[in-house]
């Protein structure tokens, strides 16, 4: 609506951008005129001034359908910014910058150098936070710094065909993980989230209870791998098939949780895995950054054996 509290140029820009899209898409001038008149009617019904709408659409109508690129200078100006906040003293600072540039250009170091190569200073104003910065916090969005919970992929009251997800009951549903009196916030996700750094917490340990791992697969696939390795460990133990119980520090990544239950807590039954572990997603990242992110959380939580 034209009655909203936006600067006047914003409304012109909206009309211009929409009309320009028509200009680039439609290649028949007769159809273009019909669509532009239709677009003008929409804006006028939204209380846009008829004169402004007609002026902008006429401007777009006169433009070529394909706009060429503007030629840019081969060498952009290089300068050292003097960053200040606009306000009292702004004009005085600009005058001072001119004096400094004159001193530099006339110095013994630069007075015989081409003016284009002499370093210059320029005043750059620091803008105040605007509404966009307040409502749309780009840094938090990019880094995922807001704490969220790791949730089941299937709601408790929803039934799906096929085998139920065995990981849904193992996610903690909390927004933080604590180990060695150190707490970190979790980025969260669900059982189907991929490219993750995750934490497995042992309910039986009073301290040093967290294992940090990574996976390009979903959390449920990774947990299934840990569970399967634990089952294989129990089968080997019962069959005495070249059984060799390794300590947690001597196992590969998928064996470590099962070996922890077996050697530290003397667990020997299949349900023990589901009863004694909870899982959280610490963060999601690109596959190339998984190892670096995993090491960050290992160091942060001090979860490397024998501490974790």
Secondary structure, 3 states (H helix, E strand, C coil): CCCCCCCHHHHHHHHHHHHHHHHHHCCCHHHHHHHHHHHHHHHHHCCCCHHHHHHHHHHHHCCCCCCCCCCCCCCCCCCEEEEEECCCCHHHHHHHHHHHHHHHHCCCCCCCCCHHHCCCEEEEEECCCCHHHHHCCHHHHHHCCCCCCEECCCCCCCCCCCCCCCCCCCECCCCEEEECCEEEECCCEECCCCCEEEEEEECCCCCCCEEEEEECCCHHHHHHHHHHHHHHHHHHHHHCCCCCCCCHHHCCCCCHHHHHHHHHCCCCCCCHHHHHEEEEEEEECCHHHHHHHHHHHHHHHCCCCCCC
